[in-house]
Amino acid sequence: MNPAVVSTLREPITGEFAASTAWDASAFVAATISTPCRSNDADLWFAERTSDIELAKSLCRECPLVRQCLEGALAREEPWGVWGGQSFVDGRVVAQKRGRGRPRKNPLPALAS
């Protein structure tokens, strides 16, 4: 970690900065932890294809910050994307996001194995 950051963290936050900033140690810790959304393509968490969304959700399940991420997204009413292992559409959690376009009138027949 950068020594300047460490020395800053050891000093108490005072004055106008302390009054105007809602500094949270958990936010700093969250920024330093390796998470799937930081180590993979960010577009995956805002994908249109259902398979990509399910992949993002599965990666979230292994994240150490999944609960905090979901709580934050709910508090911010995130308009869309995968947050905390859940799909958001119009600021609400949805079980499964429907793909773009109109659904088929006749489902494809199941392939025999």
N, C-alpha and C positions, 0 to 999 in steps of 0.2 A: 504494500500500500504506500502511497505517496506520503513521505514524512511531513510535508506541509499540511496535508489533510489530517493526519494523526495529531499533530500539535494543535491544530484548530479545534479538534474534537475534545481535547483535554481542557481547553479554556472554557469557562462558563460563558454562555450567551447572555449578554446584558444590554441595557440601553434600548434605544428605539428599535434596533434590529430584533431584539427578543420580543418586544411588544407587537411588532408587525408581522412576525413570522411564526407559523405553526410548525416549528421544526420537530420532527419525530424521529427518534433513533431507529424505529422499525423501518422507516422509509429508507434510511441509509443502509441498513442491513439488507433490505430487499434489493437495493441497487447493486450490491456487491455479490449476490448469490447468482450462480449460473442457472438460468432457467431455459426451458425448451423454446419459449417465444423469443429469447435473445440469441439462441444458438442455431435457430433455423430461419428460413425465409419468412419474413413478417407477413407477406401476402397470404401465406397458408392460413392465418387466423382470420382473414377477411375474404376467403375464397367463395366462389359461387357454386362449385361442384360439391355435391353431397359427400363424395368420397374424400375430398380434401378436408372438408369440415370435420368428418369423423376421425381423420388422421390427427388433426389439430387437437380435438377433444381427447383422443387417446394419449397424446403427448402430455397434455395438461394433467392427466391423472397421476403422472409420476413426478410432478413439480412440487417442491417443498412449500410453495406459496399459493397453492391452489385455493385455499379457503380465503386468504386475504385478497386475492385477485377477484374472486367472485363477489365478496362483500363490497369491494371498491367499485366494481362495475355496477352493482345494484344501486349503490349510493349515488353514483354519477349518472345513472340511467343511460348507460352506453347504448347508442342507437343500433349498433350491429356488430357482428364479429363473434369470435369465440373468446370467452373470458372465464377463467376459473373452471374450465372443463365443460362449460355450458354454451349453447348457441343463443345469441341475442338477436332479435329482430324487433325494430321499433321500440327499443328500450326494455323489452320483456324477454324472459327466458322462454324458449320454445323447445319442445322435445326433439323435433327434427325439422330442419329447414328444407322446404321443398325446392327442388331445382328450378332453374329458369325455364320459361316457356309453358306451354299448355300440356297437361298430362295426356297420355295416350288414351284414345277411346277404347282400344282393345289391347289388353296386356299381351306382352310377348309370351309365346308358349315356353314352358320350362324345358330345358334341354335334358334329355335322358343321359345318364352317365353310364 
